[in-house]
Amino acid sequence: MSVNYASGLSPYEHKGKCGLPEKLEGPEELTGKIKQLIDLVQKSKHIVIHTGAGISTSAGIPDFRGPKGVWTLEEKGEAPQMSVTFDSAIPTATHMAIVALEKAGIVKYVISQNIDGLHIRSGFPRNRLSELHGNMFIEECNKCGHQYIREHSVPTMARNLTGGSCSQKKSRGTCRGKLIDTILDWEDSLPERDLESAFEQCRKSDLSICLGTSLQIVPSGNIPLLTKKNGGKLVIINLQPTKHDKKADMKISAYVDDVMKQLCEALKVEIPQYTGPSVCLKSIHTFESEKELGVSADQFCSKTDFKLKYELACNLEDESELEVKRIKLDVGEITNGSTVNAENKIKEETKEDGENKNSNTKNENNTKEETNLDILHCVSKELISSKNKEVIGESFENKMHNSIDSSIKISKTGNSKPESLHLFGEHILQVSDAVLMT
């Protein structure tokens, strides 16, 4: 389907200011502002990112009000030149940077006005995303509201019937409601679930970062102001002037891809390469108490639908050499991301080649648990070292020490249980997230 989806919707008169001149910061000024942004990110605890059409222009999808935007050219009697379709467009460096920042625990939520599906197809978790204007790759049941993420873009727009039926199993049999697309027409109400989540996350946030949006469409464009109302900071990164520049704590006039690359580099967060569509339904930071979203995905993404999980590994002969790694898990092994399972330690990466792998005659299960406790003990000592005390705080440090003592006492009695490892692991995971952000 053509990426000029606006042509398939009803006429719209309130297009705002189109074709405003773009501005680029000078190199020195840009460097200074990016340093300020890095400082804000490092000091913030709940960061929400707001995205608009400007983050997808480098993927070949035109925006609306830019110099070559759909509406700007329309005013001149011209049509936009497009070299991609929704199906062929690939996520940009900004999309992939946001994926990495969420996995690192730095970005907590994303609120998007885009319908191109690039956030979902980049692997960004669906339960950490509000798509206020819909998604070209999602169908929704008009009866039970269950959503289906598709491999290919849906054939309709403006919440029309797509021709499919809902296959969800209910207490009285299969739902069989009719499937519709999720693309809003201009006068449609915003999706209630996504909008409520967006409001909730912004009220929690202490930093909102707006990427590639002029913030002219309401109510979406006004949501970042909830962060300001909460006493937080607002940063806008956009080439053109925006509706809320005067209310922002900082405005950066630069290409979003360039800014996000430099931000990730400074935070030592590696931006993954895009290797094809992959769907992640849940964040690794999802808590068991969180409400399940009624969302499923086509089989195409089942091999790439994964969570990342912490692997805690260290050389027991030299506790100063510590590695905190993240590994991919198969779909069947996905567990709650707030729990560290030390049994996933990869021994090959913590032992030198040629080392004698013959274990002693201890019971295998006891050996596993003792080794896990040794590993967790090693990790915790590094995380609560003096250089990190300012990050984790005194109360958390005491909690860590208490967990260490409890786990060691349990292990010495011979009654070690996985639950003690999980509880201890939760403390380590939270501290490691804090440390990785510094």
Helices and strands as residue ranges (DSSP letters): G 5-8, H 27-43, E 47-51, G 53-55, G 57-59, H 70-75, H 93-103, E 107-112, H 118-121, G 126-128, E 129-131, E 138-141, E 147-149, E 161-165, E 169-170, E 173-174, E 178-181, H 192-204, E 207-211, G 220-222, H 225-229, E 233-237, G 245-247, E 250-252, H 256-267, E 295-297, G 299-301, E 308-314, E 322-328, G 331-333, G 342-344, G 347-349, H 364-383, G 386-388, H 389-392, H 394-413, H 418-436
